[in-house]
Amino acid sequence: MKQGVIIRGRLVTSDDVDLIRSLIDKYFKQGRTFISRELCRHWNWYQPNGALKDMACRELLRRLEKKGFVTLPPSRKKNHQKGRNLTIPPHETHPIEGKLKTFLPIKLLMVRGSPQETLFNGLIHKYHYLRYCQIVGPSLKYVAFIKAYPVACLGWGAAAWKVACRDQFIGWSSLVRKKNLSLIINNTRFLILPWVHIPNLASHLLSQNIKTISRDWQRLYNYQIALLETFVDTKRFEGTSYKAANWIYVGITKGRGKNDRYNQYPVSVKSVFLYPLITKFREVLGHE
């Protein structure tokens, strides 16, 4: 490794690899989680709320192993990424139809870290076309209920590392983007359950979620976010709900995966929508 590699926005040098190898040798029996936490402490790699960036670090270690730079202890968890073994708590699936106003108010519950998080995970895994995938880094999960019946799920996580049309809309440099990217979060999953047919429900839930998401993020992670983003698969959807909830269309992606640097892994083109949470979002995101 002469020039190093960039993984999760961090330059990993040959000296870093030597450190990682020494930690693996020293703590091989303790396992991957223990090693990643030790590495976070060595790097002083913390989230804004003071927690270790453990999930991001484990992802970094997995990518280094895939590239052949290190050999990690065997994983103690099976199928942890794809959620193949997820079980869904019992839930009602009878049809829910009618005008939105007849069902108001709709309860939108933040379930991250609660017993109902398993309901979110299971519903997404069974009914969302992308299925469930464990989010690396900070995240929020919401389930919408009409009375006691779940009707929708919304998931939020870290922003995409680099999106040309989004970055042009913000007007920041690559160095500033690296510093302030955590001030943007991504609507990674949005699911209206298939037995629910209520016109305008999706845009209503987006608007409802926007009113609480800053407060929830501040409470869990101890810092304010400035902008929301999402990517809509153009082969499946038109982004109508986001438009109705006043999100801003800024362009399309280039059809490359988030880890693809050499155009080797094409994915579907997606429409990019943004929603500023504060008036001076460009000043905040562009602050050096």
N, C-alpha and C positions, 0 to 999 in steps of 0.2 A: 504494500500500500504506500505509494510514493506521495500522492497528493491528497489522500484521504477521500472519504465519501460523505455525502450529505444525507442524513436519515432523520426524518421528522424535524427538519429545519436546523439540525445540529451537524456541524462538521466533525466527523470522527477521524482522528489522525492515527498514525502508527503508534504514537505514544499512548493514545486512548486504548487502542487494541491491546497493547502490552499490559496496561492496567486491568482491562477486562479479563484477559487471560489469567492474570495473577489472582484475581478475585474468584474466578471459576475454579482454579486449582485449590485455593484455600477453602472455599465454601461449597465444593461440589456436592457433598452429602446433604447440605442444608436445602438445596434446590434452587430453582430459577427465581422464585419470588424473593428469597433472602439475598441472592446475588444482586438482583436489580435494585433492591432497596439500599444495599451497601454502595452500589455504584452511584445512585442518586445522591447519597451523602458525600461521596468523594467529589462529585461534580457540583455540589450545592444546587441540585436541580429540584426546585420546589414550585408548587402552584402558588398563585397569589394568596390563597387562604392558609398557606403554611404547610400543606400536605405534600408528601413526596410525589413526584411525577412517576409513580411506580408503573402504571399501565403503559405510559409512553415509553418508559425505559425497557419494559419487557418486549414491546414491539420492536424497539431498536435492536435488542439482543437477538430476537428471532430473525430479523433481516440480516444481521451480521453473520449469523450461522448459515442462512440460506446462501449468502455470498461466499461462504467457505472460510471466513476469517476466524471464527471461533467454533468450539464444540460445547454445547450446553448440556447440563444434566438432562436426563429424560423427563418429559413433561409429566406431572402428576395428575393433570386434568385431561380428560378425553373430550374431544369435540367441543372445546370451550369457545371456539370462534363462531361456528355455524349454528350452534344451539340445536343440534340434531336430536338430542334427547330431552328437549323441553316438554314439560307436561303443562296442560292448560287447566287452571282451576275451573270447576263447573260454572257455566254461564248460560243465560237464556238466549235463545236464537229465534224466537218467534218474530214475525215481521213487525216492523215499526214504521208506519206510514202516516203522512198527513202534513199539514202546514206547520211551519216552524213555530209560529206564535202560540199554537196549542200546546207545545211542549216546554215553553219557557217557564221558569229559568232552568237552564241545563247546567249541571254541576261539572266543573272541570277540575279534577283532582290531581295535584302533583304527587306522584307515587314513588319517585326516586328514593330508595332507602326505606320504603315502607313494605308491609306484607303484601300489598296489592301490586308491587312491582312485578311479581311473577305473572299476574294477570296480563299486564302490558306485554311482557316478553312472549308469553304464550300466544296471545292474540296476533301480535305482529308476525310471529313465526308461522302461524297457520294460515293467516288471511292476507298478508301483504306479499306482493309479487317478489319483493327482494328478500323476504323472510327476515328472521332476527339475526343480528350480528352484534356481538358485544362491542360497545362503543369504547374506544381508547381515549382516555382523558376525561375532563369534566363533561357532565351531561345532565339533562333533565328529561323526565318522562311524565306524560300526562295521560289520564284516561277520562273521557267524558261519559257522564251517566245521565240517563233520563230515569228518574226515580232510582231504582236499584239496578237498572239494566245498562251495561256498557254499550256505547254506540260508536265510539271513536277513540283513536290513540294518536298522540303527537309526541315525537321524539326529537331531542335537540342535542347537538354535540359540537365538536370543534369545527372551525371553518376550514374550507379547502385551502391548501397551501398556496396555490397560484392559479388565478383565473383572470385571463387577459381583460375581458370586458368589465368585470367587477373592479379590477385594479385601476383600469382607466377611468371608470366612473368616480372612484375615490380620489385618484390623483396622487397616490403615494409612491415613493421609491421602493426598491426591493429591500433596502436596509430598514426603512421605516416599517414596511410590511412585516418583516421578521420580528420587529420589536412589538408591534401593536396588533398582530393578527388575533391574539386571544380576546380582543374587544369585539370580535365578530363571532356569532355562533350560527350553526347550520341546522335547518329543519330537515333532519336526516330521514325521518319517517312521518308520514301522515296517512292514516287509514280511517276511512268510514266503513264500518263493518257491513258485510254484503247483504244482510237482511234489513238494513236501515235505509229508508227512502224518504228523505225529508229535504225538499228543495231549499237551497241556501244554507244548509247546515254547515257545510265545510267553511264557507267564508265567515259565518257567524263564530265558529270555534276559533278560527285564526284571529279574528278581531278580539275575542275574549281572552285568548292566550297572550296576545301582545300586551294587554293591560296588566298582566301579573308576572310576566317572565323576567323583567328586570329585577323586581323585588325578590323573586325566588332565587335567581342567580346570585344576587348580592348576599342573600342569607346563607347559601351553601358555600360560595366560593370567595366571598369578601371583596368583590370588585364589581364595578358597573360595566355593562356591555353597551355598545353604541349602535350596532347594526345587525340585522338578521339577513340571512341568505338562504336560498333554496335552489335546487336544480330539478327541473321538470323534464322527464323523458318525452321528447317530442313525438316518438312513435306511439305513445300510449295516451298522453294527455295534452291539453292546450293551456293549462295554467289558469283556467277560468276563475277558480276559487281565489287564487292569489290576486288576480286582477280586481275581483270584486271586493277584496279586503284591502285594496289600495297599495299593494306591493308594486314596485317599479321594475318593469322589464328592462334589462340593460344589454341583452345580447345572448349569444349561444356559446357553448363550449366548443372545443376543437375536436371532441370525440376521442380523448385520450384518458386512460385511467389515472388515478391520483399518483401512482408510483411509476408511471411510464415517462421516461426521459428521452426515449429514442423512437417514438412512434411505432413501437412493436406490438402494442396491445390495444387495438382500437376498441372503443366502446361506443354506445349510442350517443348521438348529439343531444344535448340538454339545453333547454331555455333557462336563463339565469334571472332570478327575481331577487330584489333587495327591499328591505324595509328599515329605514332609519328610525331609531328609537329616540334620538335627540336631534334638535335643530342643527347644531353645529357639529354634526358627526364628522365632516371632513377635517375640521380643525383638530378634533380629538384624535382621529385615526392618523392624521398626518403629522402629529406632534413628535418632534425628534428628541 
